[in-house]
Amino acid sequence: MLETNQALKDRHKGETGLLILNGPGLSVVPKEFLRKYTSLGCNRITLMYPDFCPTYYFGMGINQLDTPQKRGTILPVILDDRCKAAWMNRLMIHEFAFTNKCYSWLGGKVYGVTGDALRTWSKRPWFSVGLGYTMAYPILQVAFYLGFQTILIVGMDHEYPKDEKDKHRHFYKDDERYAVLFEQAPGPYTVEAWKNGADKVLAVAKTEFEKAGRKIINLSEPTKCEVFEKGKLEDW
């Protein structure tokens, strides 16, 4: 039987966890290292399966969950015994209910929350999580709830290439156009706006961890994120 969200509070109290993001730099991180810690992976980390399976999987964007084909790449990961639980967008969780491993999460926007309030830090991630330009932010809220003392991060390149000839912004060779092309996106959503927005919410995460005597260390290489303390993979 699926445990309640409240039963997960502090499950990993005092432990070190590994947040795995999808930047191009992830391609040079040894899979042996990815397996070393309790891991939190998201989105297309499923492309590493079956060589690697995260301990916890996170899916938020409807655009990554809205077809049977897309969900079909996620199911093997969730069903694998190495994956202990998954957090899926509440609006799509009915598609995964039969797995008995999925918890729901949702950004505040569906409740009518807008602006800076949408970026707030949630201590009730089963109800609503703060959002802000990067999947790292809501996942860090769950990691905090799970009780991790230290979170290491890999795959946080924190950069979107501007050269049309170099479109790859993930560890896999995607053919997506950024912002779908940021420069062509409506409104103020530019590369710079994305980075500034991501930095702002990641700084919130850093503050919340530090207030609780915990820490976040960015082991990504390369990385343009200056928010977190930086470390070296070999030291961990």
C-alpha positions as CSV (number, residue, x, y, z in Angstrom):
1,M,0.0,0.0,0.0
2,L,1.2,3.5,-0.9
3,E,2.4,5.4,2.2
4,T,1.0,8.8,3.0
5,N,3.1,11.8,2.1
6,Q,3.4,12.6,5.8
7,A,5.0,9.2,6.3
8,L,7.9,10.4,4.1
9,K,8.8,13.3,6.3
10,D,12.5,13.0,7.4
11,R,12.8,9.5,5.8
12,H,16.4,10.4,4.9
13,K,17.2,12.6,7.9
14,G,20.9,13.3,8.1
15,E,21.7,11.7,4.8
16,T,23.4,12.9,1.7
17,G,21.3,12.9,-1.5
18,L,22.2,13.4,-5.1
19,L,20.0,15.7,-7.3
20,I,20.5,14.8,-11.0
21,L,19.6,17.5,-13.5
22,N,19.6,17.1,-17.3
23,G,22.3,19.5,-18.4
24,P,24.9,18.4,-21.0
25,G,27.5,18.1,-18.3
26,L,25.7,15.1,-17.0
27,S,27.1,13.0,-19.9
28,V,30.6,13.0,-18.3
29,V,29.4,12.0,-14.8
30,P,30.2,8.3,-14.2
31,K,27.2,6.2,-13.7
32,E,29.0,4.6,-10.7
33,F,28.8,8.0,-9.1
34,L,25.1,8.4,-9.8
35,R,24.5,5.1,-8.1
36,K,26.6,6.0,-5.0
37,Y,23.9,8.1,-3.2
38,T,20.2,8.1,-2.8
39,S,19.2,10.0,-6.0
40,L,16.5,12.3,-7.2
41,G,16.1,12.4,-11.0
42,C,13.7,14.1,-13.3
43,N,12.3,14.5,-16.8
44,R,14.4,12.6,-19.4
45,I,16.8,10.9,-17.0
46,T,14.6,8.0,-18.1
47,L,16.9,7.9,-21.2
48,M,19.6,6.4,-19.0
49,Y,17.4,3.5,-18.1
50,P,18.1,0.6,-17.6
51,D,21.8,1.4,-17.0
52,F,20.7,3.9,-14.3
53,C,17.5,4.2,-12.3
54,P,17.0,7.0,-9.8
55,T,15.8,6.3,-6.3
56,Y,13.1,9.0,-6.7
57,Y,11.7,10.2,-10.0
58,F,10.0,13.6,-10.6
59,G,7.7,14.6,-13.4
60,M,6.0,18.0,-13.5
61,G,5.5,19.3,-17.0
62,I,2.3,18.3,-18.7
63,N,4.1,18.5,-22.0
64,Q,6.2,15.6,-20.9
65,L,3.3,13.5,-19.7
66,D,0.5,14.1,-22.1
67,T,0.9,11.2,-24.6
68,P,1.1,7.4,-24.1
69,Q,4.4,7.5,-25.9
70,K,6.0,10.0,-23.4
71,R,4.5,8.2,-20.4
72,G,5.8,4.9,-21.8
73,T,9.4,6.1,-21.3
74,I,8.7,6.8,-17.7
75,L,6.8,3.7,-16.7
76,P,9.8,1.3,-16.8
77,V,11.7,3.5,-14.4
78,I,8.8,3.8,-11.9
79,L,8.1,0.1,-12.0
80,D,11.8,-0.8,-11.4
81,D,12.5,-1.9,-7.8
82,R,15.4,0.6,-7.7
83,C,12.9,3.4,-7.9
84,K,11.3,3.7,-4.5
85,A,8.7,6.4,-5.4
86,A,7.8,9.0,-8.0
87,W,6.2,12.4,-7.8
88,M,4.0,13.1,-10.8
89,N,1.9,16.1,-11.7
90,R,-1.4,15.8,-9.9
91,L,-3.3,16.5,-13.1
92,M,-1.8,13.4,-14.7
93,I,-1.3,11.1,-11.8
94,H,-4.4,9.0,-12.7
95,E,-2.3,7.7,-15.6
96,F,0.2,6.2,-13.1
97,A,-2.1,5.2,-10.3
98,F,-1.9,1.5,-11.0
99,T,1.8,1.5,-10.2
100,N,1.2,2.1,-6.4
101,K,4.4,4.2,-6.3
102,C,3.3,7.7,-7.2
103,Y,2.7,10.7,-5.1
104,S,1.1,13.8,-6.5
105,W,2.5,17.3,-6.6
106,L,1.5,20.5,-8.3
107,G,2.6,24.1,-8.6
108,G,0.5,26.8,-7.0
109,K,-0.6,28.3,-10.3
110,V,-3.5,25.9,-10.6
111,Y,-4.8,27.4,-7.3
112,G,-4.7,30.9,-8.8
113,V,-1.3,31.8,-7.2
114,T,0.7,34.2,-9.4
115,G,3.8,36.4,-9.4
116,D,6.4,36.1,-6.6
117,A,3.9,34.1,-4.5
118,L,4.3,31.3,-7.1
119,R,8.0,31.1,-6.2
120,T,7.5,30.6,-2.5
121,W,9.1,27.7,-0.6
122,S,6.7,25.0,0.3
123,K,7.0,22.8,3.4
124,R,3.9,20.8,2.3
125,P,5.1,19.5,-1.1
126,W,2.2,17.0,-1.2
127,F,-0.2,20.0,-1.5
128,S,1.7,22.5,-3.6
129,V,5.3,23.3,-4.5
130,G,6.8,26.6,-5.4
131,L,7.9,26.9,-9.0
132,G,10.5,29.0,-10.8
133,Y,12.2,28.3,-14.1
134,T,14.0,25.2,-13.1
135,M,13.0,21.7,-11.9
136,A,15.7,21.9,-9.3
137,Y,13.6,24.2,-7.2
138,P,10.5,22.0,-6.6
139,I,12.7,18.9,-6.2
140,L,14.8,20.6,-3.5
141,Q,11.5,21.3,-1.6
142,V,10.8,17.6,-1.6
143,A,14.4,16.8,-0.7
144,F,14.1,19.1,2.3
145,Y,10.9,17.4,3.3
146,L,12.6,14.0,3.0
147,G,15.1,15.3,5.5
148,F,18.4,15.2,3.6
149,Q,21.2,17.0,5.4
150,T,23.3,17.6,2.3
151,I,22.2,17.7,-1.4
152,L,24.8,17.3,-4.1
153,I,23.9,18.5,-7.6
154,V,25.2,17.3,-10.9
155,G,24.0,18.2,-14.4
156,M,23.3,21.9,-13.5
157,D,25.1,23.5,-16.4
158,H,22.8,26.5,-15.9
159,E,23.2,27.8,-19.4
160,Y,21.2,27.7,-22.6
161,P,23.3,28.0,-25.8
162,K,22.6,31.0,-28.0
163,D,24.2,29.5,-31.1
164,E,21.6,28.1,-33.4
165,K,24.1,25.4,-34.5
166,D,24.5,24.2,-30.9
167,K,20.9,23.5,-29.8
168,H,21.7,20.8,-27.3
169,R,20.9,22.0,-23.8
170,H,20.5,18.5,-22.2
171,F,22.8,15.5,-21.7
172,Y,21.0,13.9,-24.7
173,K,20.9,15.1,-28.2
174,D,17.5,16.8,-28.4
175,D,16.2,18.6,-31.4
176,E,14.1,21.1,-29.4
177,R,14.5,24.8,-30.2
178,Y,15.2,26.8,-27.1
179,A,12.3,28.5,-25.7
180,V,11.4,27.2,-27.9
181,L,13.8,29.6,-28.9
182,F,14.0,32.1,-26.2
183,E,14.7,34.9,-28.7
184,Q,11.5,34.1,-30.5
185,A,9.4,33.5,-27.4
186,P,6.6,36.1,-26.6
187,G,7.1,38.6,-23.8
188,P,10.2,39.0,-21.7
189,Y,11.2,35.3,-21.5
190,T,14.8,35.6,-22.7
191,V,17.9,33.6,-21.8
192,E,18.8,36.3,-19.3
193,A,15.4,36.3,-17.8
194,W,15.5,32.6,-17.4
195,K,18.9,32.6,-15.6
196,N,17.9,35.5,-13.3
197,G,14.6,33.8,-12.4
198,A,16.3,30.5,-11.7
199,D,19.0,32.2,-9.6
200,K,16.3,33.9,-7.6
201,V,14.5,30.7,-6.6
202,L,17.6,28.7,-6.1
203,A,18.8,31.4,-3.6
204,V,15.5,30.8,-1.7
205,A,16.4,27.0,-1.6
206,K,19.9,27.8,-0.3
207,T,18.5,30.1,2.4
208,E,16.0,27.5,3.6
209,F,18.6,24.7,3.7
210,E,21.1,26.9,5.6
211,K,18.5,28.1,8.1
212,A,17.9,24.4,9.0
213,G,21.7,23.8,9.3
214,R,21.8,21.9,6.0
215,K,23.6,22.5,2.7
216,I,23.5,22.2,-1.0
217,I,26.7,21.7,-3.0
218,N,26.9,22.0,-6.8
219,L,29.3,19.4,-8.2
220,S,28.3,20.2,-11.8
221,E,31.1,20.7,-14.4
222,P,30.7,22.9,-16.3
223,T,28.3,25.2,-14.5
224,K,27.4,28.8,-14.6
225,C,25.3,28.7,-11.4
226,E,26.9,30.8,-8.8
227,V,24.2,30.4,-6.1
228,F,25.5,27.3,-4.3
229,E,28.8,26.3,-2.9
230,K,30.8,24.5,-5.5
231,G,32.6,21.2,-5.0
232,K,34.5,18.6,-6.9
233,L,33.1,15.2,-7.9
234,E,36.2,13.4,-6.7
235,D,35.8,14.7,-3.2
236,W,32.5,12.9,-2.9
